[in-house]
Amino acid sequence: MKAKVITDSGSGLTQAQADALGIGLLPLQILIDEDQYLDGVNLGVDKLYEFLGEGKMPTTSQPPLLLEEELFENCKNEGITDLIVINLSNGLSSTNQTVQATANRMGITVHTLDIYTTLAVQRYLAIAAKQLLDQGKTPEEIIAMLSEAVDHSAGYLMVDNLDHLAAGGRLTPLAAKLGGMLKIKPILRVCKETGGKVDQFEKVRTFHRAISRAIDQVKADLEGVSPQTEYEFFILNGNADSSAEHTRELFETVRPGTQITTLDMFPVIACHTGLGSIGVQYIPKIEGVDYDETRICN
């Protein structure tokens, strides 16, 4: 058996970063006006922010099927027999099902799970899977370890501009307009309890209040968990530096000393949340995994 880890660009990994890590990458597609881009290949977060600043309303779709087939054909040529697939939530995309079908058609065994989310947790899981594979863990052992961590992870998204949620069908245009007038800010939750779908957790007035409420909920989520259980905390910054810094100050009070990694909001999610959004996520540390964002090549 020879195995390889595969993820999609919901992990925020660029093609160059994935190549450096030895992880196979399937770039999701981003459509802006009539132009089609491959996330992490010919479109990065800075350029996407420029488009969003111009008022563009991007849409997203699965990785191109031809790229999937090319990646798996290359895997077969390298003697890969098994794939450990870490894709964004089945509740957000059917990418995982398509990948499984393609791999199975080519005679490659797939080991996968529903991670019930995306963003930094997906990034962490993909990197964890590669490290565990390098340590000699079997695909079955890796999936079991990742599944245990996923079951105790969650994330919250705070969106400042509701227009992109409306454009993506998460909110009606009328609700977006009224919400903007009333300064209502939704707190969105994505985790196993929501079936991996984006669910409205709560609505509050003002963006700072939304951030505070989300951090309060993280505290509540972790209440009663043994202090011996270590976590990775993540902040996703949707081009909102002051809000991200405010979030970090609050997040540091949840479990003092816990590593907090701040990342730019990944393009495929920023398409739906727009500028000014903030995300917070947490996941238990997986034994044997040494996650260090500074070691990921740009």
Residue frames as qw, qx, qy, qz and C-alpha x, y, z in Angstrom:
[[0.000, 0.886, 0.464, 0.000, 0.00, 0.00, 0.00],
 [0.371, 0.009, 0.007, 0.929, 1.16, 3.52, -0.83],
 [0.042, -0.801, -0.586, 0.117, -1.02, 6.42, 0.38],
 [0.246, 0.219, 0.079, 0.941, -1.33, 10.14, -0.29],
 [0.010, 0.595, 0.546, -0.590, -3.31, 12.95, 1.37],
 [0.131, 0.417, 0.505, 0.745, -5.67, 14.96, -0.83],
 [0.004, -0.602, -0.515, 0.610, -7.57, 18.13, 0.09],
 [0.310, 0.725, 0.435, 0.434, -9.34, 20.96, -1.73],
 [0.289, 0.353, -0.115, 0.882, -8.74, 24.69, -1.57],
 [0.519, -0.735, -0.261, -0.351, -11.35, 25.09, 1.15],
 [0.797, -0.371, -0.199, 0.432, -8.25, 24.40, 3.27],
 [0.049, -0.981, 0.085, 0.165, -6.80, 27.73, 2.13],
 [0.629, -0.346, 0.502, 0.481, -3.69, 25.98, 0.81],
 [0.430, 0.725, -0.285, -0.456, -2.34, 27.30, -2.45],
 [0.935, 0.321, -0.148, 0.007, -0.99, 24.94, -5.08],
 [0.400, 0.630, -0.532, 0.401, 2.57, 25.92, -4.14],
 [0.408, -0.492, 0.567, -0.521, 1.96, 25.32, -0.43],
 [0.933, -0.020, 0.208, -0.292, 0.30, 21.96, -1.04],
 [0.807, 0.479, -0.317, 0.138, 3.13, 20.85, -3.31],
 [0.135, 0.628, -0.601, 0.475, 5.70, 21.82, -0.66],
 [0.584, -0.334, 0.537, -0.509, 3.79, 19.84, 1.97],
 [0.041, 0.135, -0.972, -0.189, 3.39, 16.80, -0.27],
 [0.385, 0.400, 0.690, -0.465, -0.40, 17.10, -0.29],
 [0.186, 0.319, 0.706, 0.604, -2.52, 16.77, -3.41],
 [0.134, 0.403, 0.295, -0.856, -4.72, 19.83, -4.02],
 [0.197, 0.539, 0.734, 0.364, -8.02, 20.17, -5.84],
 [0.040, -0.125, -0.089, 0.987, -8.67, 23.89, -6.49],
 [0.252, 0.654, 0.669, -0.248, -12.28, 24.99, -6.27],
 [0.301, 0.417, 0.433, 0.740, -13.55, 27.29, -9.00],
 [0.038, -0.624, -0.352, 0.697, -14.45, 30.95, -8.52],
 [0.320, 0.559, 0.550, 0.532, -16.51, 32.76, -11.15],
 [0.113, -0.615, -0.191, 0.757, -16.27, 36.56, -11.28],
 [0.433, 0.576, -0.173, -0.672, -18.34, 38.14, -14.04],
 [0.891, 0.377, -0.129, -0.219, -17.46, 35.94, -17.02],
 [0.337, 0.627, -0.680, 0.179, -14.01, 34.95, -15.81],
 [0.938, -0.286, -0.176, -0.081, -13.28, 31.56, -14.26],
 [0.055, 0.727, -0.611, 0.308, -10.47, 31.26, -11.68],
 [0.819, -0.122, -0.546, 0.124, -8.88, 28.36, -9.84],
 [0.498, -0.836, 0.098, -0.208, -8.62, 29.08, -6.12],
 [0.692, -0.582, 0.382, 0.193, -5.02, 28.98, -4.94],
 [0.736, 0.175, 0.436, 0.487, -3.70, 28.64, -8.48],
 [0.303, 0.351, 0.267, 0.845, -4.44, 31.84, -10.38],
 [0.301, -0.717, -0.162, -0.607, -6.49, 33.63, -7.71],
 [0.436, -0.068, -0.659, 0.609, -5.35, 34.46, -4.18],
 [0.218, -0.707, -0.604, 0.298, -7.03, 36.20, -1.30],
 [0.184, -0.472, 0.007, 0.862, -5.50, 39.63, -2.00],
 [0.065, -0.028, -0.592, -0.803, -6.82, 39.70, -5.56],
 [0.218, -0.531, -0.804, -0.154, -10.20, 38.44, -4.40],
 [0.217, -0.638, -0.417, 0.610, -10.38, 41.26, -1.84],
 [0.049, -0.251, 0.293, 0.922, -9.76, 43.68, -4.70],
 [0.182, -0.279, -0.759, -0.560, -12.68, 42.21, -6.62],
 [0.285, -0.618, -0.709, 0.187, -14.92, 42.36, -3.54],
 [0.205, -0.508, -0.165, 0.820, -13.87, 45.98, -2.98],
 [0.070, 0.079, -0.482, -0.870, -15.03, 46.74, -6.51],
 [0.603, 0.129, 0.257, -0.744, -18.47, 45.36, -5.64],
 [0.483, 0.199, -0.774, -0.358, -18.11, 42.06, -7.49],
 [0.775, -0.201, 0.345, -0.490, -20.33, 39.14, -6.43],
 [0.223, 0.394, -0.874, -0.175, -18.27, 35.96, -6.97],
 [0.915, -0.107, 0.057, -0.386, -19.77, 32.49, -7.08],
 [0.188, -0.516, 0.836, 0.004, -18.03, 29.18, -6.39],
 [0.920, 0.141, -0.138, -0.340, -18.21, 25.63, -7.67],
 [0.918, -0.262, 0.275, 0.113, -16.48, 22.26, -7.39],
 [0.289, -0.546, 0.612, 0.494, -12.99, 21.57, -8.72],
 [0.605, 0.466, -0.384, -0.519, -12.98, 20.86, -12.46],
 [0.958, -0.039, 0.246, -0.143, -13.52, 17.18, -13.15],
 [0.773, 0.553, -0.229, 0.210, -10.62, 17.08, -15.61],
 [0.041, 0.708, -0.554, 0.436, -8.25, 18.32, -12.89],
 [0.757, -0.344, 0.445, -0.333, -9.50, 15.60, -10.54],
 [0.967, 0.241, 0.082, -0.004, -8.91, 12.95, -13.16],
 [0.523, 0.696, -0.373, 0.322, -5.44, 14.34, -13.92],
 [0.287, -0.652, 0.561, -0.422, -4.48, 14.36, -10.23],
 [0.851, -0.186, 0.426, -0.243, -5.65, 10.80, -9.68],
 [0.879, 0.458, -0.092, 0.089, -4.00, 9.60, -12.88],
 [0.255, 0.728, -0.514, 0.376, -0.73, 11.08, -11.63],
 [0.585, -0.478, 0.531, -0.384, -1.29, 9.32, -8.30],
 [0.970, 0.112, 0.189, -0.101, -1.71, 5.99, -10.08],
 [0.686, 0.627, -0.276, 0.246, 1.47, 6.60, -12.06],
 [0.041, -0.679, 0.577, -0.452, 3.30, 7.21, -8.75],
 [0.453, 0.000, -0.882, 0.129, 2.04, 3.86, -7.45],
 [0.303, -0.131, 0.459, -0.825, -0.50, 5.41, -5.05],
 [0.263, -0.235, -0.918, -0.183, -3.08, 2.82, -4.04],
 [0.288, -0.666, -0.653, 0.216, -4.90, 4.69, -1.25],
 [0.090, 0.513, 0.042, 0.853, -6.05, 8.29, -0.86],
 [0.246, -0.508, -0.615, 0.550, -6.80, 10.03, 2.45],
 [0.086, 0.536, 0.412, 0.732, -9.30, 12.66, 1.35],
 [0.196, -0.508, -0.490, 0.680, -9.99, 15.75, 3.48],
 [0.081, 0.435, 0.456, 0.773, -12.59, 17.89, 1.72],
 [0.228, -0.133, 0.244, -0.933, -14.87, 20.64, 2.91],
 [0.428, 0.124, 0.711, -0.543, -18.16, 19.66, 4.54],
 [0.117, 0.289, 0.879, 0.361, -20.65, 17.57, 2.59],
 [0.048, 0.754, 0.583, -0.300, -23.23, 20.09, 3.79],
 [0.005, 0.763, -0.118, -0.635, -21.43, 22.85, 1.89],
 [0.375, 0.579, -0.549, -0.473, -20.40, 21.02, -1.27],
 [0.969, 0.086, 0.166, -0.161, -20.70, 17.69, -3.05],
 [0.291, 0.751, -0.592, -0.027, -16.96, 17.76, -3.81],
 [0.391, -0.395, 0.812, -0.176, -16.29, 14.78, -1.54],
 [0.788, 0.253, 0.514, -0.224, -18.80, 12.56, -3.31],
 [0.647, 0.738, -0.144, -0.126, -17.45, 13.52, -6.73],
 [0.041, 0.707, -0.704, 0.061, -13.87, 12.86, -5.62],
 [0.590, -0.178, 0.763, -0.193, -14.80, 9.43, -4.28],
 [0.806, 0.470, 0.300, -0.198, -16.57, 8.51, -7.51],
 [0.476, 0.798, -0.365, -0.055, -13.60, 9.61, -9.63],
 [0.154, -0.591, 0.781, -0.130, -11.06, 7.78, -7.49],
 [0.702, 0.006, 0.673, -0.231, -13.13, 4.62, -7.34],
 [0.764, 0.612, 0.064, -0.194, -13.55, 4.66, -11.12],
 [0.404, 0.747, -0.523, 0.076, -9.77, 4.72, -11.39],
 [0.886, -0.062, -0.445, 0.112, -9.32, 1.87, -8.95],
 [0.249, 0.374, -0.521, 0.726, -7.89, 3.90, -6.07],
 [0.465, -0.522, -0.695, 0.168, -9.11, 3.19, -2.54],
 [0.058, -0.629, 0.031, -0.774, -10.52, 6.24, -0.74],
 [0.453, -0.412, -0.644, 0.458, -10.38, 6.83, 3.02],
 [0.005, -0.431, -0.100, -0.897, -12.42, 9.87, 4.01],
 [0.175, -0.503, -0.712, 0.457, -14.74, 11.49, 6.50],
 [0.005, -0.827, -0.334, -0.452, -17.18, 14.38, 6.70],
 [0.417, 0.014, -0.394, 0.819, -15.34, 17.14, 8.57],
 [0.142, -0.776, -0.609, 0.084, -18.61, 19.14, 8.94],
 [0.130, -0.897, -0.015, 0.423, -16.81, 22.43, 8.27],
 [0.701, 0.580, 0.033, 0.414, -14.02, 24.00, 6.21],
 [0.030, -0.938, 0.197, -0.284, -11.47, 26.85, 6.59],
 [0.009, -0.696, 0.662, -0.276, -8.73, 26.52, 9.23],
 [0.750, -0.219, 0.564, -0.268, -10.06, 23.27, 10.71],
 [0.902, 0.423, 0.085, -0.026, -9.85, 21.67, 7.27],
 [0.374, 0.782, -0.449, 0.215, -6.34, 23.04, 6.87],
 [0.380, -0.564, 0.661, -0.316, -5.31, 21.61, 10.25],
 [0.877, 0.009, 0.433, -0.210, -6.82, 18.20, 9.45],
 [0.800, 0.586, -0.122, 0.041, -5.11, 17.96, 6.06],
 [0.200, 0.730, -0.580, 0.302, -1.72, 18.82, 7.56],
 [0.601, -0.392, 0.602, -0.350, -2.37, 16.47, 10.48],
 [0.946, 0.219, 0.189, -0.149, -3.22, 13.62, 8.10],
 [0.644, 0.659, -0.343, 0.179, 0.06, 14.13, 6.20],
 [0.097, -0.655, 0.648, -0.376, 2.14, 14.21, 9.39],
 [0.762, -0.205, 0.518, -0.331, 0.45, 11.09, 10.75],
 [0.912, 0.407, -0.010, -0.053, 0.94, 9.30, 7.44],
 [0.416, 0.709, -0.501, 0.271, 4.63, 10.20, 7.51],
 [0.359, -0.521, 0.654, -0.414, 4.79, 8.74, 11.03],
 [0.144, 0.137, -0.974, -0.105, 3.60, 5.38, 9.72],
 [0.474, 0.217, 0.592, -0.615, -0.05, 5.52, 10.73],
 [0.235, 0.274, 0.859, 0.364, -2.42, 3.57, 8.48],
 [0.181, -0.288, -0.345, -0.875, -5.21, 5.42, 6.62],
 [0.548, -0.532, -0.612, -0.204, -7.77, 3.74, 8.90],
 [0.533, -0.422, -0.420, 0.601, -5.92, 4.93, 12.02],
 [0.172, 0.005, 0.066, 0.983, -5.64, 8.45, 10.63],
 [0.325, -0.425, -0.481, -0.695, -9.33, 8.74, 9.79],
 [0.591, -0.550, -0.584, 0.089, -10.25, 7.51, 13.27],
 [0.451, -0.321, -0.267, 0.789, -7.98, 10.08, 14.92],
 [0.002, 0.126, 0.231, 0.965, -9.30, 12.90, 12.75],
 [0.413, -0.498, -0.616, -0.450, -12.92, 11.88, 13.33],
 [0.529, -0.522, -0.537, 0.398, -12.46, 12.06, 17.10],
 [0.259, -0.235, -0.079, 0.934, -11.14, 15.62, 16.82],
 [0.142, -0.270, -0.484, -0.820, -13.87, 16.68, 14.38],
 [0.430, -0.559, -0.700, -0.109, -16.55, 15.54, 16.83],
 [0.443, -0.685, -0.346, 0.464, -15.31, 18.13, 19.33],
 [0.299, -0.078, 0.208, 0.928, -14.68, 21.04, 16.96],
 [0.189, 0.806, 0.557, -0.068, -16.84, 23.97, 15.88],
 [0.338, 0.024, 0.172, 0.925, -16.71, 27.36, 14.23],
 [0.099, 0.804, 0.477, -0.341, -18.57, 30.67, 14.16],
 [0.377, 0.278, 0.350, 0.811, -18.71, 33.25, 11.39],
 [0.010, 0.739, 0.357, -0.571, -19.62, 36.91, 11.82],
 [0.418, 0.414, 0.512, 0.626, -20.62, 38.73, 8.65],
 [0.088, -0.431, -0.174, 0.881, -20.62, 42.51, 8.38],
 [0.352, 0.300, -0.322, -0.826, -22.11, 42.87, 4.89],
 [0.619, 0.154, 0.706, -0.307, -25.21, 40.76, 4.32],
 [0.577, 0.585, -0.195, -0.535, -25.36, 41.28, 0.55],
 [0.271, 0.427, -0.843, -0.185, -23.05, 38.36, -0.23],
 [0.271, 0.064, 0.909, -0.310, -25.11, 35.99, 1.93],
 [0.577, 0.510, 0.306, -0.560, -28.17, 37.10, 0.00],
 [0.465, 0.598, -0.499, -0.420, -26.41, 36.60, -3.34],
 [0.149, 0.287, -0.946, -0.002, -25.43, 33.08, -2.25],
 [0.613, -0.285, -0.584, -0.449, -28.98, 32.22, -1.25],
 [0.404, -0.139, -0.744, 0.514, -28.25, 32.13, 2.51],
 [0.010, 0.495, 0.439, -0.750, -30.45, 35.18, 3.09],
 [0.350, 0.732, 0.550, 0.194, -33.25, 36.83, 1.12],
 [0.330, 0.392, 0.082, 0.855, -32.47, 40.23, -0.44],
 [0.355, -0.747, -0.211, -0.521, -35.23, 41.80, 1.66],
 [0.785, -0.575, -0.162, 0.164, -33.81, 40.34, 4.88],
 [0.670, 0.029, -0.013, 0.742, -30.36, 41.58, 3.92],
 [0.084, 0.581, 0.146, 0.796, -31.69, 45.08, 3.29],
 [0.559, -0.736, -0.183, -0.335, -33.64, 45.18, 6.55],
 [0.841, -0.360, -0.150, 0.374, -30.70, 43.72, 8.46],
 [0.511, 0.245, 0.003, 0.824, -28.43, 46.42, 7.09],
 [0.168, -0.679, -0.155, -0.698, -30.86, 49.16, 8.03],
 [0.706, -0.660, -0.090, -0.241, -31.28, 47.81, 11.56],
 [0.096, 0.701, -0.663, 0.244, -27.55, 47.03, 11.95],
 [0.907, -0.227, 0.272, -0.226, -28.34, 43.38, 12.66],
 [0.231, 0.607, -0.756, -0.082, -25.31, 41.09, 12.48],
 [0.955, -0.094, -0.129, -0.249, -25.86, 37.33, 12.20],
 [0.284, -0.550, 0.784, -0.042, -23.63, 34.82, 13.96],
 [0.845, 0.255, -0.339, -0.326, -23.37, 31.72, 11.79],
 [0.568, -0.461, 0.673, -0.109, -22.36, 28.30, 13.07],
 [0.772, 0.384, -0.455, -0.224, -20.86, 25.37, 11.15],
 [0.208, -0.436, 0.839, -0.249, -20.11, 22.07, 12.90],
 [0.121, -0.065, -0.984, -0.110, -21.30, 18.50, 13.30],
 [0.169, 0.428, 0.700, -0.546, -24.43, 19.65, 15.15],
 [0.399, 0.586, 0.009, -0.705, -25.49, 21.68, 12.10],
 [0.847, 0.327, 0.417, 0.039, -24.81, 18.77, 9.75],
 [0.557, -0.112, 0.381, 0.730, -21.92, 20.68, 8.26],
 [0.197, 0.710, 0.461, 0.494, -24.26, 23.34, 6.90],
 [0.128, 0.197, -0.204, 0.950, -24.21, 27.05, 7.65],
 [0.326, -0.649, -0.687, -0.039, -26.80, 27.63, 10.37],
 [0.065, -0.677, 0.078, -0.729, -27.83, 30.94, 11.88],
 [0.481, -0.164, -0.715, 0.480, -26.85, 30.69, 15.52],
 [0.189, -0.709, -0.464, 0.496, -27.97, 34.10, 16.72],
 [0.284, 0.686, 0.237, 0.627, -28.62, 37.69, 15.61],
 [0.429, -0.604, -0.308, 0.597, -27.28, 40.68, 17.52],
 [0.208, 0.970, 0.098, 0.077, -26.87, 44.42, 17.09],
 [0.016, -0.897, 0.437, 0.063, -23.37, 45.65, 16.14],
 [0.787, 0.400, -0.465, 0.066, -20.45, 43.66, 14.82],
 [0.105, 0.481, -0.707, 0.507, -18.37, 43.88, 18.00],
 [0.661, -0.197, 0.442, -0.574, -21.26, 42.43, 19.96],
 [0.928, 0.239, -0.172, -0.228, -21.43, 39.54, 17.49],
 [0.532, 0.474, -0.634, 0.301, -17.74, 38.79, 18.05],
 [0.223, -0.389, 0.644, -0.620, -18.14, 38.95, 21.83],
 [0.827, -0.040, 0.221, -0.515, -21.16, 36.66, 21.72],
 [0.858, 0.341, -0.380, -0.056, -19.30, 34.12, 19.56],
 [0.311, 0.446, -0.705, 0.455, -16.35, 34.03, 21.95],
 [0.511, -0.269, 0.498, -0.647, -18.75, 33.64, 24.88],
 [0.925, 0.106, -0.020, -0.364, -20.24, 30.64, 23.11],
 [0.654, 0.422, -0.598, 0.192, -16.80, 29.10, 22.55],
 [0.101, -0.393, 0.689, -0.600, -16.26, 29.40, 26.31],
 [0.749, -0.070, 0.314, -0.579, -19.59, 27.68, 26.88],
 [0.865, 0.314, -0.348, -0.179, -18.73, 24.96, 24.36],
 [0.560, 0.375, -0.648, 0.355, -15.50, 24.16, 26.22],
 [0.442, -0.510, 0.410, -0.614, -16.95, 24.46, 29.71],
 [0.884, -0.213, 0.314, -0.272, -16.44, 21.21, 31.57],
 [0.856, 0.426, -0.257, 0.140, -13.78, 19.94, 29.18],
 [0.817, -0.426, -0.036, 0.388, -10.70, 18.74, 31.02],
 [0.037, -0.940, 0.250, 0.229, -7.93, 21.35, 31.26],
 [0.563, -0.342, 0.669, 0.344, -5.61, 18.58, 30.05],
 [0.611, 0.535, 0.542, 0.217, -7.32, 18.67, 26.64],
 [0.227, -0.461, 0.228, 0.827, -5.31, 21.00, 24.42],
 [0.509, 0.727, 0.449, -0.104, -6.82, 22.93, 21.52],
 [0.349, 0.061, 0.346, 0.869, -5.87, 24.80, 18.40],
 [0.170, 0.772, 0.412, -0.454, -7.70, 28.14, 18.10],
 [0.400, 0.205, 0.486, 0.750, -8.08, 29.96, 14.79],
 [0.189, 0.716, 0.243, -0.627, -9.21, 33.40, 13.69],
 [0.486, 0.392, 0.566, 0.538, -10.16, 34.05, 10.05],
 [0.087, -0.595, -0.090, 0.794, -9.69, 37.68, 9.07],
 [0.465, 0.620, 0.574, 0.263, -11.86, 38.94, 6.22],
 [0.337, 0.449, 0.094, 0.822, -9.81, 42.10, 5.63],
 [0.417, -0.807, -0.167, -0.383, -10.89, 43.46, 9.02],
 [0.544, 0.293, -0.566, 0.546, -7.65, 43.89, 10.96],
 [0.201, -0.381, 0.420, -0.799, -9.04, 45.86, 13.91],
 [0.836, -0.198, -0.012, -0.511, -11.88, 43.36, 14.38],
 [0.865, 0.143, -0.463, 0.135, -9.41, 40.48, 14.15],
 [0.287, 0.350, -0.574, 0.682, -7.25, 42.05, 16.85],
 [0.522, -0.317, 0.262, -0.747, -10.32, 42.59, 19.05],
 [0.928, -0.041, -0.249, -0.273, -11.24, 38.94, 18.48],
 [0.667, 0.260, -0.582, 0.387, -7.76, 37.80, 19.51],
 [0.072, -0.389, 0.502, -0.769, -7.93, 39.79, 22.75],
 [0.747, -0.205, 0.154, -0.613, -11.22, 38.09, 23.65],
 [0.907, 0.151, -0.381, -0.095, -10.11, 34.66, 22.43],
 [0.395, 0.420, -0.658, 0.484, -7.03, 34.77, 24.67],
 [0.400, -0.340, 0.486, -0.698, -9.32, 34.73, 27.71],
 [0.880, -0.037, -0.240, -0.408, -10.95, 31.41, 26.78],
 [0.948, -0.234, -0.020, 0.214, -7.95, 29.22, 27.57],
 [0.049, -0.936, 0.338, 0.089, -4.93, 31.37, 28.38],
 [0.398, -0.511, 0.726, 0.231, -1.78, 30.01, 26.77],
 [0.729, 0.352, 0.585, 0.055, -3.58, 28.27, 23.91],
 [0.296, -0.151, 0.499, 0.800, -2.03, 28.91, 20.51],
 [0.431, 0.730, 0.385, -0.366, -4.19, 31.22, 18.39],
 [0.419, -0.017, 0.568, 0.708, -3.45, 31.30, 14.66],
 [0.342, 0.709, 0.209, -0.580, -4.80, 34.20, 12.60],
 [0.424, 0.088, 0.702, 0.565, -5.25, 33.63, 8.87],
 [0.286, 0.181, -0.249, -0.908, -6.79, 35.60, 6.04],
 [0.719, 0.269, 0.449, -0.457, -10.32, 34.45, 5.27],
 [0.435, -0.066, 0.788, 0.432, -9.92, 31.83, 2.56],
 [0.157, 0.152, -0.412, -0.885, -11.13, 32.88, -0.92],
 [0.280, -0.266, -0.829, -0.405, -13.91, 30.33, -1.43],
 [0.265, -0.601, -0.684, 0.317, -15.53, 31.37, 1.85],
 [0.117, -0.417, -0.065, 0.899, -14.80, 35.10, 1.48],
 [0.087, -0.166, -0.640, -0.745, -16.83, 34.93, -1.75],
 [0.378, -0.545, -0.707, -0.246, -19.89, 34.27, 0.42],
 [0.446, -0.644, -0.439, 0.440, -19.08, 36.37, 3.49],
 [0.233, 0.897, 0.117, 0.358, -17.66, 39.46, 1.79],
 [0.371, 0.439, -0.387, 0.721, -15.25, 41.99, 3.24],
 [0.304, -0.510, 0.304, -0.745, -15.22, 42.68, 6.96],
 [0.889, -0.264, -0.261, -0.267, -16.09, 39.16, 8.07],
 [0.116, -0.571, 0.742, -0.331, -14.50, 37.34, 11.01],
 [0.876, -0.103, -0.419, -0.214, -14.42, 33.63, 11.79],
 [0.286, -0.568, 0.698, -0.328, -13.38, 31.75, 14.92],
 [0.889, 0.053, -0.410, -0.197, -12.76, 28.00, 15.05],
 [0.351, -0.589, 0.686, -0.243, -11.42, 25.48, 17.51],
 [0.904, 0.119, -0.381, -0.152, -10.38, 21.82, 17.38],
 [0.767, -0.572, 0.284, 0.053, -8.66, 19.54, 19.91],
 [0.108, 0.700, -0.681, -0.185, -5.00, 18.93, 19.20],
 [0.969, 0.129, -0.158, -0.141, -4.37, 15.55, 17.62],
 [0.708, -0.564, 0.388, 0.173, -1.69, 13.48, 19.31],
 [0.726, -0.029, 0.473, 0.498, 1.54, 13.43, 17.33],
 [0.398, 0.743, 0.343, 0.414, 0.66, 16.51, 15.24],
 [0.399, -0.460, -0.060, 0.791, 2.93, 19.55, 15.34],
 [0.318, 0.796, 0.438, 0.271, 1.01, 22.37, 13.66],
 [0.346, -0.569, 0.038, 0.745, 3.10, 25.45, 12.93],
 [0.481, 0.820, 0.300, -0.079, 1.76, 27.89, 10.36],
 [0.038, -0.876, 0.360, 0.318, 5.17, 29.55, 9.99],
 [0.434, -0.299, 0.788, 0.317, 6.51, 26.37, 8.39],
 [0.602, 0.560, 0.568, 0.019, 3.95, 26.42, 5.59],
 [0.386, -0.095, 0.379, 0.836, 5.65, 27.78, 2.48],
 [0.316, 0.667, 0.211, -0.641, 4.12, 30.78, 0.76]]
